[in-house]
């Protein structure tokens, strides 16, 4: 049985396979959505398919909504051609439970799927619809940036600005700005733009990206000043902040084999030309959190009835800081770089390693929790306990440290820099920090592309990868004497860390740790043991 809308009629097959099917008419929902859309989402990857689309699916199942979501992809069009279109926009969601059981459900809430630059006219139609309530995004943190590390506009953004809003822009922020201009000139109805990406102050990043392009167009005569005023008026266009948390790793072979054994066909993962790993199914952990600032000037679906925490901006910020600066993300980054050095390919296997467990426990409990503000709606300690004791050790979650190590340069400022700044602001001694500098030193060591046995190791993609590796080019693994302060220029980069670390005592400590990590085979293991006293 292939996964498509026609196959949804074969309820006996899906029941026998242990797969839940929609309790609503997917075709009828799709027709209503196409004619009167309320929700458009940019970024058609796994976190959207397995979590966000699942929220609306739940509301549809409960009869709390009669329309779904339109999905649009702006980066990798093969996702639409090879996954969404062949399966009628359906996704088979597989939850991987810690007790070795799985829960399978077909998510049918996506009404249609579009390619941003190709289906630009259809997107214009959607934005002209007065009933459209929200545009959500999972385009990754770098998807909001319109400038490079040098502060200059990215080449693609320069092209979009020069060509104007009418000529099918390609960058996500330019596409969004152009479509907002379409709405402004057609009906000027309010709208919420909701980033659901895993990054700090995500609503602010989205607003800066969109306004940055819009202001350039205004200066070039493509838009009037009223458009900018409309975008800046949050009673007209809001940019709510959110915190999202759910691990959706690459499609796992074990899950593919399990589904194939049930008789489900055509589910083999594909790897696109842009290196996206994706399949008709999404495998993910059961725990999931979405906290959203309740600022929707044109109304919204009843997301709180799908398990979403609807609250104010201050609370969102506290929850996000809890997760991103202390209770999850720093642990992920630290164990990803050391996991790669020590040859691990699964996060759950790392949780059997005494040194890595000691690193993340110190990072979370001893160094992170003391400076985290309790957001009230979630307990930081309970959240951290769940991460350390249940989520990371889950043997049925095929998450790879190499995936988590992607784009680390975009993450260290929040995941470690914010803790450092909190210590300084509260007058806490930076000398008490061990796991934070160990994690930063481990990242630098990871960038050398040599594992702890001295073997070549692939370094995951990162927008600053070439720049950082060039800065470290004089450093040679197994020859610590070749180190000549190459880290200083990176440590002083406020764009990376959020502060100049050379103005703190941590710079010397990081350099000391880094040099020790260069002392030949087994040095990463020895350094962890020595500093963590394992």
N, C-alpha and C positions, 0 to 999 in steps of 0.2 A: 504494500500500500504506500503510495506516494503522498506527501503532505501537500494538500491543496484544498480549496473550498469544496470541490466536488466530493473529496474523500471524507469530509466532515459528516456526510450523510450515513457513512458506514459505521454507525454507533456501536454495533456489535463487535466489530474489529477493535476499535479503540478501547472499549470496555474490557475486552479480553486481554489487551496489551497493558492495561492498567494506566491508560492515559485519559485524563479528564478532557472533555470537549466543551466548547462554549454553550451556554444556556440561552443564547440569543441568536438571531438570524444574522450571520456575518454579512451576507449579501445585502440585506435590507439596511443594516447599519452603514455599510459602505456607501450605498446610494444616498442616504440622508446626509452623510458626512461630506460627500462630494458636492452636493447642492447647497449645503449650509454648514460650512466648517466652523468649529469652535477652537480647535487646537492643532497647531502645526509644530513639528519638532525638527530641528536641524541636528544631524549627526546620527546616522542610522546603524550604529554599532551595537555591541552586545549589551552594554549597560542600559541602552534604550530598550532593546528588544526584551531583555529578561527582567527588567525592573520597571521602568517608566511606563512602557506600553502595558505592563501587567497591572498597573494601578487603574488605568481606564478600563481594562478588561474586567477587573473586579467590579467596577461601578456598573458596567454593562450587564454583567451577570446578575447583579442585585437589582436591576431595573432602575438604577439611580441616574442613568444617562442613556440616551438613545443614539449618541454619535461617538465616533472613535477619533483617531489621530491621523493626520497626514504626515508621513515621514519624508524628509528631504535630506539628501546627502550632498555636501559641498566639496568633499575631499577625494573620496574613492568611489567613483561611479560603478565599478565592478560589483560592489555590494548590492546595488539595485538590480543590475543585470543578471547576476549569478545566484543571488539568494532571495531577494524580495520577489522579483517577477516570476521565477519558476514555481514558487510556492504560494502564489496569490497573497503575498504579504504576511503569511502566517509564520509563527515561530513556535517550536517545540521547546518549552521551558523545562529543564531538568534540574531539580534541586538536589544537591548532594549533602545528605545528612551525616552527622558525625557517627551515627550507629550503623553505617554501611547501607542504609536504605536510600531509595530515591523516590522523589515525587515528580510525576510528569504531567504536564498540562499544555494544551495548545492555546497559545495567545493569539486572539483573532481581532484585536482592537485597532490594528492599522488598516485604514480604509484604502489608501493608495500610497505609492512611493514615487518620489521624484528625484531627478538629478538637477542640482541647483542651477548650473549654467545652461543646461539643455532645455529644461522645462520652465524657463524663466517666465514665459507668458502665463502658464498655469499658476505659478506662484503669485503673479500679479493679480490674477482673478481672486485668489484666496485672500490676499491682503485687502482687496476692495470690499470684501464681504463685511457688512456692518456687525454681524454677530460673532466675528472672530474674537476670542477672548484672550488667548495666550499663545506666545511663541516660546518654546523651550529649546534648550541647547545642551548637547554633549559633544563638543567639538575639540576637547582637550584644552588645557590652559594656554598652549601656544596658539590655538586657533583664534584667540581674542587679540593677540598682539598685532599691531599694524606697523610697528617699528622694530628694527633689529637691536642688538646689544649696543650698537654705536649711536642709537637714537635716531637713525635715519629711517625713512619709510621703506618698507619692504618693496622689492621690485614689482611684485604682483599688485600690491596696493597702489604703487605709483601709476601703473598701467590703468587700474580701475579708476583712479581719480582723474587721470588725463582723459580717458575715454568717456567719462560721465555715467550717470545712473541708467541711461536708456540702452546701453550697449552690453547687456548681459555680463555684469561684473563676475569675477571668479573667486575673490577672497570672501570668506564667510561674513566678515564685518561689512564689506562693501555691498554684498548681496542683500544683507539685512537693511542697511541704510537706504539702498535703492527701493526696496519693497516698502519700507516705512514712508518714503517720499510718495510712493504710489497711493498709500492709504491716506496720507495727509491731503493730497490734491484731489482725491476722489470723495472721501466721506469724513475724514478727520476724526473718526470714532476712536475712543480710548482703546488701549491695548497694554497687556503686560508682557514684558520680555524677560524670561526666566532662565538664567543659567543654572544648569544642574550638574556642572562639572565639579570635580573634586579639587577645588582650589580656593584659597582664602579670598574673601570679599569678591566673590565671583560676579555678583550683580554690578559692582563698581567697575570691574574689568570689562564686562560687556558694554556698559554705558560708555566708557572711555573709548572703546574701539569703534562703536557706532557713531558717536559724536565726532570723533576724530576725522572720519571719512566725510560725514555730513558737513562739517565746517569747511573742509577743503572744497567741497562742491559748492557750498554757498559763496566762498571767496572767488570761485571761478565762474559764477553766474548760472550754475546748473540748478540751484535752489535759492529760495528767498530766505530772509532772516526769520520769517514767521515759522518756517520749518524747524529751525534751531530752537526757537522759543517753545514750540509744541513738544519737541523731544525732551526739553529740559523741565517741562511741567509734569511732575509725577502724578497729577490728577488726570493727565492725558496719556502719557507713556511712562509706565513704571518699570523699574529694574529691580525686582525683589532679590534679596540675598537668600541663598539656600546652603544647606549642608547635606551631602549625599554620601552614603556608605553602603556598598555591597560589592563583594569580590566576584567578578565574572571573568574567569581566566579563559585562555584559548580552548577551543573544542578538544576534548580529551578522547583518545583512541578507545579507552575502556567504555566510555559513554556511547560512542559511535557503535561499538560492537554490541553493547547491550540493546540498543535500539534496533540494530539490524536483526538481532536474534528474535526480536518481537515481530519481525516482518515488515518493518518500516524501511522503505527504499529511498534511494537518492539523497542520503544524508551525509555523504562524505564531505569533510571540510574542503574548502578551497583556500588557496593563498593567492591574493591578488598581486598585480604588478607593483602595487604600493605596499606590499608586505602585510596586508591585513589577513589574519587568520579568522575565518568565519565559516559557519555551517548553518544548515536549516535548524539545528538545535542550539540552544544556549545552555551551558552547564554553569551552575552558580551555587554559592552557599545559600543557606536558608536565611540567616540574619540579614536584615536590611533596614536602613534608616534614611528617611528624608524629612528634613526640617525646613520649612518654607516661611519666609516673611509674607504675611497675609496682606498683600498690596496688589489688588486686581481691579483696576478702575472700570473694566467692562464685564465684571462678573467672572466666575470660574466654576469648574466642576466641583462637587463636594469631596475634595481630596481627603479630608480628614476621615471620611468614612471608608477610605481605602488604606488607612494606617499612616497617613502623612501627618506630621506635627505642624499645625498651622499656628504661627506665633508672630512676635515682633522682631524687628531687625536686631536689637540688642541681644535677644536670646539666641537667634540664629548665629550671631557672631561668637557668642560664648560657646555654643555647642561645636561650632566649626573649629574654634581654637582648641577646644578640648581634644578633638579627634586629630586635627592636623598637626598640632604642635606638641602633643604629649602622648595620647592614648592609642594611636594606631599608626599614622603615617611615618613618624620618625622610626618606629620599630621596623616597619616594612623596608625603609630605605637602608637602615643599618644592616639588617640581615640579608638584604639583597646583594650588597656589594661584597660583604664577607662571605656570603653563600657562594657567589660566583668564584671568588678566590679559592675557596675550599672545595670546589667541584660539585656543589649541589645543583640539582635541577628541579627540586621540589621544595616548596616552603615547609610542608609538613615534615619532610625528612630533616630539615634544619632544626626543627623543634625537638629532635632527639640528641642534638649536639650541646653538650654542657656549656661550652664557651659561648656559643651564640645565644643560648637561652639566658645565660648570665648577663650578656650584653644588653639584650632587649629588656630584661627585667630591671636592670639598673637604670636604663634609659627611661622607661616608663614610670616605675614606682618611685625610684629614688631621686631622679632628676627632673622628670616632667610633672608629676602630680603636685609637688609642692608649690608650683607657680600657676596652676590651672584654677580658674574661677568656676565654681559649680554653676552650671546653667539653670539648674532647677528642674528641668523636664527630664533630664537624664543624669544619672550618677556617674561622675568620672571614674571612680574606683570600680563600680560594677561593670561599666563599659570596658575598662582595661582588663578586668578579670575575665570577661567573656572573650576578649581578643586573645589573651595569653593562654587561657586554659581550654578554650573550645574552638575558636575560629582558626587560629594559626596551626594548631596540631591536627586539624581535621584531615585524616589520611585519604579521604575521598575527594579532596579539593586539589586538582592537578595544577596548582599555580606555580609558576616558574620565577625564580629570582631574576632571571634575565629580562623578563617582561617588566618587573617592578623597577629594575635599574634604568629603564628608559627615561630620558629627559631629566636626569637627576639634577642637572645644573639649574633647572627651573623650580626645583623643589627644596633645595637645601636651605635657602633663605627663610622659608616658612618653617620647615621641619626642625631646624636647629637654630637658626638665627633668632627666631622669636623667643625661644627659651633663654638664649644668652641675654637678649635685651631685657627680658623679665627679671633675670637675676640681677642685672645691673640696676634696673629701676627700683628694685626692692632692697638693694644694698646687700644682696647675698654674695658670698665669696665665689668668684669664678674658679678658684683653685679646687673647689669641691666637685667640679664637673670632671668626670672621667669618660663616661659613655658618649657624651656629645663630641668631644674632640677625637675620641677613638673612631667614631662614625665618619667624621670629616676626613681624618687621615686615611681611613679605609677606602673612602671614595677616591681620593687622589691615587692611592696605590692601585685601585681597580682600573683607573684610566690608563695605566701603563700597558694593559692588555696582556699581562703575564700572570698565570695562576700561582698558587702557593708552591707548586712543584717545579716552577720555572718553565711551564709549557705555554705556548701561545693561547690566548683566550680572546674570544670576540667581545668587544665592548658595545653595549646596546646603543641605539641611535640617540642622539642628543643634539639640539641646535648649536651647542657650543663645543661639541666633541672635537672638531678639528682645531679650534682655537685653543682649547685647554691642553690637548695633546701636544700641540706645537710649543706651548709654554713649558711643558715638562720634557721636551725632547732631549735635553741634556742629562736627564735622570736615567740611570741604568740599573735594572734589577740585579741584585747580587753584587753590586759595586757601590755601596753606600758612600764611599769617598767621592763619588762623582756628583753628589748633591751639592749644589752651590746656591742655595737660597732661591731655587726656582719657584717655590710656592708663594713667596712674598707678594708677587704681583697679583696672584689669584686671591690670596687671603685679604688683600686690601680692597678688593672689588665689591663696592657696596651694592652693585646691581645683582650680584650673585648671593651674597650673604645678608643683605639688608643693613650691614654696618661694616666698618673697616676693622677686621679682626686683628690687624697689626697694631691697633691702638689698645689691645687688650693682652693680658698675659696668655690667653689661649693660643695665640699664634705660635709662640715658642713651644708650647706643649704639643700642638699639632705637628710641628716640624720634627720634634723629638720622636714622636710616635711614628711618623712617616719614615724617617730614616731607619728606625728599627725594623720597619716592615720591608726594608730592602736587603736584609741580611740573609739572603739565600733561601733554600727550600725549608718549608716549615715555619718561616718567620711570622706569618700571619697568626698561626696557631699559638706560637710562643708569646706574641705581643698580647693577644687576648688573655691568655693565662696569667701573664705577669701583671697587667693593669687591673684585671678583674679579680685577681687572687682566687682563681678557680682551682 
